[in-house]
Every structure is written in C-alpha cells, then in structure tokens.
Amino acid sequence: QVALVESGGGLVQAGGSLRLSCAASGRTFSSSAMGWFRQVPGKEREFVAAISWNSRNTYYADSVEGRFTISRDNAKNRVLLQMNSLKPDDTAVYYCAAKASYSGTYYASASYDFWGQGTQVTVSS
C-alpha cells in the first residue's frame, strides 16, 4: 500500500513556474514507479510524466517535454514535478500516482495502483 498527498498547486501567470510535491507513505514506495497525471473537467485523465523506481528512466508527454522535470527522493519518500514556462493549457488538477507492478505502460493511468487526491494548478493568460 502507498498513500499519496500532493501539494504545491496554485494560481500562476503564463510563463511562470510551480513545483508540485507528492509525499508518499508505505513500504512499497521506493520500489514503485511514480507518475503525474492531470485532468480537466469533461476530459480523460492525461499522462504528464513518470519516473522509474531508481530514477534511471524518466518519461514525458510531448506537451510538457522540455518544460517539466520529474524527480524523486526515495530517502524522503517524495516525488517532485518542476513546471516551468507554464501555459494556460496546463491548467488542470494534477494527480500523483504509484505504479507498484512491473507490468503495464508508464503512460496509461490504468497501470497505476495508488492515487493522491489531486492539487489544482491554474495558469492565467
């Protein structure tokens, strides 16, 4: 079991930056891949970024590549998403997720076993 709590969301102007944090508890965190997804009302949850359990591999959606950076600190049980050059299209609720199984793709929400409650990010133009 992994419990996840996101923080760091808020309101920012276009071009600005935010850093989201996901605090994790549970014995399986350090062996789980972690991901960030986002969702706007009326749309499906969308993949943003993911990181392997040992930080060796990272994955990004094309829409955020070069602007967002995912990282993790297994000693502190947390995952970070640094978001730079934010755009109004980045406005969404952002969710942290843990992928405890080795099966399934990093890009699909169905591959993840545990989810946080989400944090709102709003980018004004």
Solvent accessible surface area in square Angstrom, and as a share of the most:
residue,aa,sasa,rsa
1,Q,162,0.72
2,V,9,0.05
3,A,59,0.46
4,L,11,0.06
5,V,88,0.50
6,E,7,0.03
7,S,59,0.38
8,G,37,0.36
9,G,30,0.28
10,G,30,0.29
11,L,131,0.65
12,V,25,0.14
13,Q,134,0.60
14,A,50,0.39
15,G,56,0.54
16,G,23,0.22
17,S,58,0.38
18,L,34,0.17
19,R,126,0.46
20,L,0,0.00
21,S,25,0.16
22,C,0,0.00
23,A,57,0.44
24,A,10,0.08
25,S,60,0.39
26,G,36,0.34
27,R,235,0.86
28,T,52,0.30
29,F,1,0.00
30,S,51,0.33
31,S,61,0.40
32,S,1,0.00
33,A,10,0.08
34,M,0,0.00
35,G,0,0.00
36,W,0,0.00
37,F,2,0.01
38,R,15,0.05
39,Q,55,0.24
40,V,46,0.27
41,P,134,0.84
42,G,90,0.86
43,K,140,0.59
44,E,154,0.69
45,R,79,0.29
46,E,78,0.35
47,F,20,0.08
48,V,0,0.00
49,A,0,0.00
50,A,0,0.00
51,I,4,0.02
52,S,7,0.04
53,W,120,0.42
54,N,49,0.25
55,S,54,0.35
56,R,191,0.70
57,N,72,0.37
58,T,62,0.36
59,Y,55,0.21
60,Y,41,0.16
61,A,19,0.15
62,D,141,0.73
63,S,59,0.38
64,V,0,0.00
65,E,108,0.48
66,G,78,0.75
67,R,32,0.12
68,F,6,0.02
69,T,73,0.43
70,I,5,0.03
71,S,45,0.29
72,R,26,0.09
73,D,46,0.24
74,N,52,0.27
75,A,103,0.80
76,K,133,0.56
77,N,51,0.26
78,R,72,0.26
79,V,0,0.00
80,L,24,0.12
81,L,0,0.00
82,Q,58,0.26
83,M,0,0.00
84,N,61,0.31
85,S,59,0.38
86,L,2,0.01
87,K,102,0.43
88,P,61,0.38
89,D,127,0.66
90,D,2,0.01
91,T,41,0.24
92,A,4,0.03
93,V,41,0.24
94,Y,0,0.00
95,Y,33,0.13
96,C,0,0.00
97,A,0,0.00
98,A,0,0.00
99,K,8,0.04
100,A,47,0.37
101,S,50,0.32
102,Y,192,0.73
103,S,79,0.51
104,G,50,0.48
105,T,67,0.39
106,Y,51,0.19
107,Y,112,0.43
108,A,36,0.28
109,S,42,0.27
110,A,101,0.79
111,S,19,0.12
112,Y,13,0.05
113,D,71,0.37
114,F,45,0.19
115,W,78,0.27
116,G,11,0.10
117,Q,113,0.50
118,G,12,0.12
119,T,20,0.12
120,Q,87,0.39
121,V,0,0.00
122,T,47,0.27
123,V,7,0.04
124,S,41,0.26
125,S,132,0.85
